Structures are given as structure tokens and as C-alpha cells.
Amino acid sequence: MWLNYSRAATARDMRIAKLAGFNFARVFLNVAVWEAQPKEFLADVAHFISTAHGDDVLVLLLLLLLLLLLVLMLLLLLLLLLLTPSLQRTA
């Protein structure tokens, strides 16, 4: 989405979302796109938020890199719990 961002498509999609009763959008931000074109990326994100706000749609921005790190940390914790008997509850 961010590599080929279209302001017209975003405006259209936000109008459709509002008409359909949506009031929330979860948006994943890609670090690779920001690294490749930081100024355009920030301008596009600002436009997206502004357009969504104009149609009463709240925006939650998620950074893919941080989300991936969180998932990896949770998997590591689960692995530690499974492999370490002393950390498990005794019944």
C-alpha cells in the first residue's frame, strides 16, 4: 500500500468505510518503505490520518518491525516455559 500510495483511492476508501459504519482502521507501517522514501512516506501517512479523521475514522498505526520483535519475544518465552520444568507449576 505505501509504495504505491494513492490519495484518491484513500479518500474513496475512507468514504466507503464511513458509509459502511467503520470507525477504526489498523494500519501497518513498513520500515523498508520509510527507509527508501522517508519524506514521501511521512507525507502519505499524514494524508492517510487526515483523510481518515475527516471521515470520523480513528487510526491505529503499527510498526511491523516492533510487532515482529514482540511476537519473537513471546515465542521465546513460550519455548523457555516449555523447556524449563522448574518454571512450570507443580500440582
C-alpha positions as CSV (number, residue, x, y, z in Angstrom):
1,M,0.0,0.0,0.0
2,W,2.7,2.5,1.0
3,L,4.9,2.0,-2.1
4,N,2.0,2.9,-4.4
5,Y,0.0,5.2,-2.2
6,S,-2.9,6.8,-3.9
7,R,-4.6,9.8,-2.3
8,A,-7.7,9.4,-4.4
9,A,-8.0,5.7,-3.5
10,T,-7.6,6.6,0.2
11,A,-10.2,9.2,0.1
12,R,-12.6,6.8,-1.7
13,D,-11.9,4.0,0.7
14,M,-12.4,6.2,3.8
15,R,-15.8,7.4,2.4
16,I,-16.8,3.8,1.8
17,A,-15.6,2.8,5.3
18,K,-17.7,5.6,6.9
19,L,-20.8,4.6,4.9
20,A,-20.3,1.0,5.9
21,G,-20.2,2.0,9.6
22,F,-16.5,1.5,10.2
23,N,-14.9,3.9,12.7
24,F,-11.5,2.4,13.2
25,A,-8.5,1.5,10.9
26,R,-5.5,-0.5,11.9
27,V,-2.6,0.4,9.6
28,F,0.7,-1.4,9.4
29,L,3.7,0.8,8.7
30,N,6.6,-0.7,6.8
31,V,10.1,0.4,7.8
32,A,11.6,-0.6,4.4
33,V,9.3,1.9,2.7
34,W,10.3,4.6,5.2
35,E,14.0,3.9,4.6
36,A,13.5,4.0,0.8
37,Q,11.5,7.3,0.7
38,P,11.2,8.9,4.1
39,K,9.7,12.3,3.1
40,E,7.1,10.8,0.8
41,F,6.2,8.1,3.3
42,L,5.6,10.6,6.2
43,A,3.6,12.8,3.9
44,D,1.5,9.8,2.8
45,V,0.9,8.7,6.4
46,A,-0.1,12.2,7.4
47,H,-2.5,12.3,4.5
48,F,-4.0,8.9,5.5
49,I,-4.5,10.1,9.1
50,S,-6.0,13.4,7.9
51,T,-8.4,11.8,5.5
52,A,-9.5,9.2,8.0
53,H,-10.1,11.9,10.6
54,G,-12.2,13.8,8.1
55,D,-14.4,10.7,7.7
56,D,-14.5,10.1,11.5
57,V,-12.3,7.0,11.3
58,L,-9.8,6.6,14.1
59,V,-6.3,5.3,13.1
60,L,-4.0,2.9,15.0
61,L,-0.5,2.8,13.5
62,L,1.5,-0.3,13.9
63,L,5.2,-0.6,13.1
64,L,5.8,-4.0,11.5
65,L,9.3,-4.3,12.9
66,L,8.2,-3.8,16.5
67,L,5.3,-6.2,16.0
68,L,7.7,-8.8,14.7
69,L,10.0,-8.3,17.7
70,L,7.1,-8.7,20.1
71,V,6.0,-12.0,18.5
72,L,9.5,-13.3,18.6
73,M,9.8,-12.4,22.3
74,L,6.6,-14.2,23.1
75,L,7.7,-17.3,21.2
76,L,11.0,-17.3,23.1
77,L,9.2,-17.0,26.4
78,L,6.9,-19.9,25.5
79,L,9.8,-22.0,24.5
80,L,11.6,-21.3,27.8
81,L,8.5,-22.2,29.7
82,L,8.1,-25.5,27.8
83,L,11.8,-26.5,28.1
84,T,12.3,-25.5,31.8
85,P,10.5,-27.8,34.2
86,S,11.4,-25.7,37.2
87,L,9.4,-22.8,35.9
88,Q,6.2,-24.9,35.4
89,R,3.6,-25.1,38.1
90,T,3.6,-28.2,40.2
91,A,0.2,-29.7,41.0
